[in-house]
Amino acid sequence: MDPENITTPRPGSRGRIVMLVDNGVNGDSRVQKEARSAAEAGWDVILLGKSPGKSEQHWMLGDAQVRLLKVPGPMQRRRHEYRRAPLRSPLAYRPGPLGAYRKQKMKAWRADLKLRRIEANENGAALTKAALLPERVSAKVASRWVSTRLRSTHALEQRRKRMDAPLDRFTTAFWQRTMGDRAWRRLDPFLLDLDLAYGKVIDELKPDLIHANDFRMLGIGARAVMRARSAKRDVKLVWDAHEFLPGIKPWDPHPRWHVAQCLHELAYSKYADAVTTVSSTLADMLVERHGLAEKPAVVLNAPDAEISPEQAAEPVPDLRELCGIGSDVPLAVYSGAAAPQRGLDIMVESLPQLPGLHVAFIVLRPNSGYMTGLAERAAELGVADRVHILPYVPHYQVVRFLAAADLGVIPIHHWPNHEIALITKFFEYSHARLPFVVSDVKTMGAMVAETGQGEVFTAEDVADYVRAVKAVLADPKKYREVYDRPGLLDQWTWEAQAAALDEVYTKLLPGSRRVSVERAAEVTV
């Protein structure tokens, strides 16, 4: 793809859709499927994401164009973090490289004095050694002074990150009270960094519709729509709400981050011409929180029922071979995001009580600190040889890859956002025809109990988890037979979800014409 021609609409398309996502696209199966299927349905799709490095990246995803943007983040640090704090911490160095420079200078001074003393010893120069004494004392005193100021600087940095002092709480409340929903600009100005990076590109692309994935992209899409309408261009906005924002575990521990995201979402949700989301429960919650006139369309993150001949021809890695085990060895698998609230530790902690069972974690970053910690814990328990940490495979291979396991595990903890959705791995495990072991979170626990496709255990309860795993391994056929029920898996396919999403687009752009997949392929030539 020639990035210079990215602004040229695809001939014969039904209209231009710019999709926005706050990540590097790889690893986000929902966004990938949305972009690919919309392009196959005849839309001219450009997916804008955030580059993980310092340069832009471009590639094709089926007939959709992907462009990862460079996002500078000078406002990721709040304004006060660039200033000294003479009253709160008078000894701290001003923000910047000065403290590190002072520390290095002291180390260099004392190292040089040590060598000069060695030279004096070798030359037998007693007077030279005596003359060095005052300077050595001065260097020692100066080093201690610099160390004291560095400790004060570090303590100030930590206080600024925590922002839990009475003054910090007061200023946060002050901005909320005086600015209302607009206070996100003060509380998390990095959102403006994102808008500056994405906004200019969206304006250049002149879309007919903007599809904003999740809460940070909602504001970027809404602001682009406002600019377009001021220029007499009618642009529609679809907000794809992946999560119930007030109920998530904050991505960033900074106490202002979650407050800012919630205010930002509230400020811009009213600009959405249509809303889609991941479950009916979440749809109802969004209606109540944002006063939506219409219940959001539910678009489940289900796997593809069919894949292209090119994708089908690609060899799928052998899960058991990667784990170094045979077909007769019991294997439990977890596939998806890795974080403490996902509860993966219970799969390791239980292994001493489940002799012979192996565990495979399929995660985006196998070498992350969290996964390294799980590996270390497995070693402490003497079960390291039964724990396998593997990277993601392409989304269209996930179901076939996972099918080699004996059971799929979803051990997530009780967070408000975990209670309301049927998450991606639920559908992937189902299409892989895996028996489930799932924690008793509301929506997924109820579904598994209703269908009989697995066992439900009490979240974070190792003994109950062991019970559930043993029950599944004792009679896996009973759970797998559930998938033979007519129509069960048909409703959990991406093809059905893509049709629902296309209906949302078509309703907003009634002048767009439907074309067949074959015709959509022709117009790209």
Secondary structure by P-SEA (a helix, b strand, c coil): ccccccccccccccbbbbbbbcccccccaaaaaaaaaaaaaccbbbbbbbbcccbbbbbbcccbbbbbbbbbccccccccccccccccccccccccaaaaaaaaaaaaaaaaaaaaaaaaaaaccaaaaaaaaaaaaaaaaaaaaaaaaaaaaaaaaaaaaacccaaaaaaaaaaaaaccccccccccaaaaaaaaaaaaaaaaacccbbbbccccaaaaaaaaaaaaaaacbbbbbbbbcccccccccccccccaaaaaaaaaaaaccccccbbbbccaaaaaaaaaacccccccccccccccccccccccccccccccccccccccbbbbbbbccccccccaaaaaaaccccccbbbbbbccccccaaaaaaaaaaaaacccccbbbbbbcccccccccccccccccccccccccccccccaaaaaaaaaccccccccccaaaaaaaaaccccccccccaaaaaaaaaaaaacaaaaaaccccccccccccaaaaaaaaaaaaaaacccbbbbcaaaaaaaac
